[in-house]
Amino acid sequence: MASESSFDVVSKADRQEVDNALNQAAKEIAQRYDFKGVGASIAWSGEKIVLVANSSERVLAVLDVFQSKLIKRGISLKAFDTGDGEPKASGKEYRLEGVIKEGLSSEVAKKLAKIVRDEGPKGVKTQIQGDELRVTAKSRDDLQAVIALLKGAEVDAALQFVNYR
């Protein structure tokens, strides 16, 4: 086998699935009895998702509903970043803002490359290309081993493996 096989490690969330999860969470919040009269809501605000309620406990309950909808839609919770996760008081309401993380940060990409270099099969090469990581090897079996290794790695990003050739 003279040619090299490769795949890319990326971190992307399907925007449509996130939107569907948000809409489902908004419907559930509007219908649930424990959210009546507390001003609970969840909505897009530009690129951010804003969760609002009249107490910090209710905001965290809205966050829990949204996270359950993300899981049902197959989106990793690592893709949704709320910063420190503490609701901020804003007048009479509490707000929590979160963003959907797209792309691998350079620190995460370097960490993944180091994991592959230290623990992966010999002869596997990694190359950081912008916000993704290209992994190449002569053997497809080595690539499968690298995918299994990276799935078990503890990193702060939702990983997908694409362009497997």
N, C-alpha and C positions, 0 to 999 in steps of 0.2 A: 504494500500500500504506500505509494509514493506521496500522495497528496495529504495535506493536513486538514483535520476536521476542526471546527470551532463553534463556539456559541457566545452570546453576549449575556452578561448579568446586568439587569436593569432594575429600576424601582419606579414603576408607574402604576397609578391607580386609574381604573376606567372611570372617567368623569361622569358618564351616563349612569353607571351603577351607583356612584356616590350620590348623584342627584335623585335616583330612585329611592335609595335608602333614606335620604333626607325627607323626601315627600311622604314616605311611609311613616317615618317617625313623627312628622308634623300631623298626619291624620290621627295616629294613635294618641298623641298628646291632646288633640282637640276632643277626642271621644272619651278618654279615661276620666273616671270620677275623681280620682285623687289629684288631677290637674285642674279641676274646675275652680275658677275664681282666684288663681294664683298668678295669672298673667304669664303662664309658661308658653314659650314659643321657640322655634328653631327655624333659621332661614339663612340664605346666602346673603353676604354683604360684600360685594365685589368678589375677591378671591378667598375671603374668609367665611367661615360658618359661625354664626352668632347664636348662642343659646341664652335665653332670658327667662327669669322667673323672679318671684318676690322674696325668695330666701335662697341661701347658698345650697341647702339640702335639696331643694326642688330643682335647681340648676343641675346638680349632680345626678338627680333622677332622670332629667331630660337627656343628659349625656349618656346615661346607662341605656335608655331606650334607643338612642341613635347608634350606640356601639353594637347593640344586639342586631339592629337592622343591617349594619355594615357586615357583620359576621354572616348573617343569612344570605347576603349578596356576594359572599366570597371575597371580601376586601379585608386585608390584614389590618388590625388595629394599629400596627406600627406606621401605617400610612397616614393616620390622623394625629396631628400634633397639637396639643392644647397648651404648650409651654409648661408652666409649673402645675397646671391643672386646678388652680384655686380660683373660684369665682370672685370677681371684683365688684364691690358695691358701687352703684352709679345712681345716686339719688335714692329713690324708693325701690329700685330693682337691682338684681344681681345679674352680671353678664359674664359669660365665658366665651372666648374666641378661640377658634382652632383653624388650622390650615391643613390641606391635603398636601403631603410632601411628594414632590416629583423629582426623579433623578437621584443618583447616588452622590453624596457629598464626597469631596476629595479624601477626607479622613476615613470614611467607610470604605471607599474603593481601595485605599492603601491597606486598610486592615484586611480586606478580603484577599488582596494580592499576597499579603504576608502569610495568611492562613494557607493559601494554595501552595506557596513556595515552601513553607515549613512542613506541612502535613500531607500535601497532595502527592500523587505519583510523580516519579522523576520524568523529566522531559516535557512537562506541561509548562507553557509560557503564558504570562498574563500581560495585558497592555491596557492602561487606562486611556480611554478615548472620551474626553468631555465628561458627561455624567453617566457613563457606562463602563463596564469592564469586559474586555474581550479575552476569552480563554481559548488557547489553541493547543493541540496535541496531535501526534501521529495516529494514536489509537482512539477509537470511539469509546472503548471500555474505560480508558483513562478519563475521558470527559464525563462519563457516567459517574465515575468515582468522585470526581470534583464536584459534580452537582449534588451528590449525596452528602459530601463533606460540608458544602456551603449551606445546605438546608438545615443541618444540625448546628451551624455556627450561631453564636449569640451576637447579632449586630442590630443596630438601631435603624433598620430599614426593612421594608417589605421587598423581598427579592423575587424576581421572575427571571426565567431563563428563556431567551428568544434567539432566533436565527441559528438554530442548531443545524449545522451542515456537516 
